[in-house]
Amino acid sequence: MKVFFVLSFFSFFCISCKGPECKIPDTHLTAQEIKPLMNLSLGLREGRNGHEFLPEILSYELTQGVYAPKTHLVTGANIEFLDDKGKALFKEPIAHPLTFVAAASLEILKNGNLDQVRELKKHLSLLKFRAQVPYDPRIEKVRVTIEAPELPIKISQEVRLKTLTQYSSAHLVEEIKSAASTEAIYKTGNPHNRLNIIILGDGYRQDELSIFKDQAEKFKQKLLETSPYFEYSKFINIWRVDIASKESGAGCDDDRPFSRQNFFGSVFPVACINSMFGTHFSDRFIIQNNSDRVYAAADLVKENGKAVPSEIFVLVNSPKYGGAAIFWASQSTSAPLSTFPHEFGHSFGGLGDEYTLPGDFCYFYNIFLPNISKKKKSASSVKWSQWIEKGTPIPTSAWSEYSKDVGLFQGASNCSFLYRPEKTCRMKDSEVENFCKICREQLVLRLYDYARPIDGKIQVRRSMPRSISRMEMRQEIMIGTRQNMVNGDLFEFSVHVLKQELETHWYVDGKEVLFSPTYQDLKMSLSKGPHKVGLTVQDKTSFVRKEKCHMFESRVVEVQ
């Protein structure tokens, strides 16, 4: 018997889907494939007026690995790759627009003096962001654009690739490798078809690494018991990287303006400013100044020597309460475990804060995010309209009979003029058990950016001819493959799925032979071939009401 495998990705056909929402972005065609990748290093430079920071493309590195498309991140910022004629070859959203990060920090200090602003700029100048995209040898130019139709912001910077420095982080990775160790603390399968969460610890001395291991285990458990990660746990691997710092804690975590000799440069920058200038700004913001080390430590996690698609979480050993999610999620150990899903919702899900807190400043630029909206007059004009039931008033009062429904509730991202989807949500209060429906939907869609519901190819097993059942006989009559109604060659077709709750359709030579609302293998007799056996699966979870075809995949195998 000869068996020929034909991998047919989900963009080829979508039997159960109709409408424009079923157009699969081309970026997904690279999912699960090891290809050349480009790591672009971006930073901040000061604008001409001295009151803004602009994105700056610093350098790039070529590597190998699996690309995880950011199809469901909407930030208002993009990186475009152009050929020699200026034609766009590829476009990728920037997960965390650096200009907006800087704008937020300067907003905090808008009433401060120049010394305070200069101190903050010193920290921001150390921040670098790595954008990873597929490499195309036709790339001649790279353009960063930030355009906010609802805000007076429009920025574009374009550089030729040949003018950028090509760097290699291999030496730094090797340097860290000698002092670090990695361990998979939760592994469900192939890292090249999973969301790989990499937990780094900072501010842990060598004799404190055992504490970090215990704490990482607790954070892992907290995330996996949180919906929708609980329902999609097989889409996730979690890794821990152990590396010791010379000193415990984070900079300025004891109300003194001193840095710590920690490995990744964790610091509370606003706390530093408060301690130096006697100001009283909200100081729970925590960052890691040494981003090169953060990325190099995460790059220690590989599969067969190749980089894996990952999201980073830095746990900082500090007695001061803090958390943030700029380029990755980070929090201090004094913050409760429940803070982790909230901060990770920012960095991984691209979600905005839904609270308004006294003393915090309005982050108006978050209006792009999937759970933040400006005021609207009708449900149909709200970005999450598919979740709003008919008759729900827009805007929606938090004290009305609709307070438990999806609507448009005032107050989000520390702005009274911005709105959120529900009265309560984990992005409003980290102690709340559940994400709102819109945030949960976004997290599921982001999981599908990293992982597909089928692992690998269709596996085929063939048995010797035998007597067949009436049901198999009926199947064969329906598809016209039966030549001997007494004996036949029994085939078993199966795949490894990441989720059992997948609507399943099996086909033989284009005719459906098995339908199931949950995944099932196919067992049936076939006459002498060739025959094409196809499989389509689709996740029809109630968690998602848009882009159902993003959660669709197919495989085909030819047997003779």
Summary of the structure (lengths in Angstrom):
residues: 560
radius of gyration: 25.8
end to end distance: 6.1
largest distance: 90.4
contacts: 1887
relative contact order: 0.12
helix: 23%
strand: 32%
